[in-house]
Amino acid sequence: MVGPAHLCKLNSIFACEKFIEVPARDCFLSIDRTEKETRNILQSAPEGSVLSLSCAMSANILIDRLFPIYGKRCFMIDFGSVWDPYVGVKSRSYHHRMAREYSGQC
């Protein structure tokens, strides 16, 4: 999983093997580091792995760069902010209408 620090709480819901933290804002500024760390993980990831990306427009660039190399071995999905409400972060207006909140710890 690639995303901001608050998403590491998802590890208690999903069995995330690795978590690559990106800044909550302006994560594009760290795209080279993010790409390098993601490549290192994908090299040894088992076939059929899922790469969950929640890193704004950086997700589009990462998928574009990584898919030609790892696209036949793993799924790369830009989840955007869909996970935020599950860790108590209401980052979008539609999140405020959602009742479920999750308050797990990293």
Secondary structure per residue as TSV (DSSP state, phi and psi in degrees):
chain	resnum	aa	ss	phi	psi
A	1	M	-	360.0	135.6
A	2	V	E	-116.8	122.2
A	3	G	E	-178.7	178.8
A	4	P	-	-70.4	163.3
A	5	A	G	-52.7	-36.8
A	6	H	G	-63.8	-20.7
A	7	L	G	-78.8	-9.5
A	8	C	G	-64.8	-18.3
A	9	K	G	-64.8	-19.9
A	10	L	G	-65.8	-16.7
A	11	N	G	-60.4	-25.0
A	12	S	G	-80.9	-11.6
A	13	I	T	-100.1	-47.3
A	14	F	S	-112.7	150.8
A	15	A	-	-84.4	82.3
A	16	C	-	-80.4	119.6
A	17	E	S	-68.8	-43.6
A	18	K	-	-138.5	149.7
A	19	F	-	-129.9	124.5
A	20	I	E	-108.3	113.5
A	21	E	E	-83.2	135.7
A	22	V	-	-122.5	156.0
A	23	P	-	-60.2	144.5
A	24	A	S	-65.3	-27.5
A	25	R	S	-126.3	147.6
A	26	D	-	53.8	41.8
A	27	C	G	-67.0	-15.3
A	28	F	G	-61.5	-28.7
A	29	L	G	-64.4	-19.2
A	30	S	G	-112.7	24.1
A	31	I	H	-63.8	-35.6
A	32	D	H	-65.3	-43.5
A	33	R	H	-64.4	-43.7
A	34	T	H	-61.1	-44.2
A	35	E	H	-62.6	-43.9
A	36	K	H	-61.4	-47.7
A	37	E	H	-63.9	-39.3
A	38	T	H	-66.6	-43.3
A	39	R	H	-58.7	-43.1
A	40	N	H	-60.2	-39.0
A	41	I	H	-74.1	-43.3
A	42	L	H	-66.5	-26.5
A	43	Q	H	-57.9	-35.4
A	44	S	H	-111.6	6.5
A	45	A	-	-70.2	140.1
A	46	P	-	-68.2	152.7
A	47	E	T	-58.2	138.4
A	48	G	T	91.1	2.4
A	49	S	E	-64.6	158.8
A	50	V	E	-116.5	125.6
A	51	L	E	-99.8	109.7
A	52	S	E	-92.2	122.3
A	53	L	E	-114.6	124.9
A	54	S	-	-135.0	72.7
A	55	C	S	-144.3	47.1
A	56	A	T	53.0	-141.5
A	57	M	T	-69.1	-16.5
A	58	S	H	-60.9	-29.8
A	59	A	H	-59.7	-43.0
A	60	N	H	-60.7	-43.1
A	61	I	H	-68.8	-43.1
A	62	L	H	-61.7	-44.4
A	63	I	H	-62.4	-42.4
A	64	D	H	-61.3	-38.5
A	65	R	H	-79.8	-36.6
A	66	L	H	-90.2	-28.1
A	67	F	H	-58.7	-43.0
A	68	P	H	-59.1	-26.5
A	69	I	H	-94.0	-44.8
A	70	Y	H	-114.0	0.0
A	71	G	T	-62.7	-24.4
A	72	K	T	-85.9	-11.6
A	73	R	T	-104.2	-23.6
A	74	C	E	-147.0	162.2
A	75	F	E	-92.4	138.0
A	76	M	E	-122.2	113.9
A	77	I	E	-124.8	127.2
A	78	D	E	-86.3	102.7
A	79	F	-	-87.5	-7.0
A	80	G	T	56.9	-129.9
A	81	S	T	-102.0	15.4
A	82	V	T	-60.1	-29.9
A	83	W	T	-81.0	-20.0
A	84	D	G	-50.4	-49.2
A	85	P	G	-61.7	-25.1
A	86	Y	G	-72.1	-14.0
A	87	V	G	-118.1	19.2
A	88	G	T	81.1	14.4
A	89	V	-	-107.1	118.9
A	90	K	-	-104.6	81.8
A	91	S	-	-86.6	-10.9
A	92	R	S	-126.9	154.8
A	93	S	G	-61.4	-36.4
A	94	Y	G	-69.1	-19.8
A	95	H	G	-65.4	-29.6
A	96	H	G	-67.2	-20.1
A	97	R	G	-88.0	-5.4
A	98	M	-	-86.6	136.6
A	99	A	-	-85.6	-35.4
A	100	R	-	-76.6	131.3
A	101	E	-	-127.9	148.5
A	102	Y	-	-121.4	133.5
A	103	S	-	-122.4	34.2
A	104	G	-	-64.9	162.9
A	105	Q	-	-110.4	155.0
A	106	C	-	-73.0	360.0
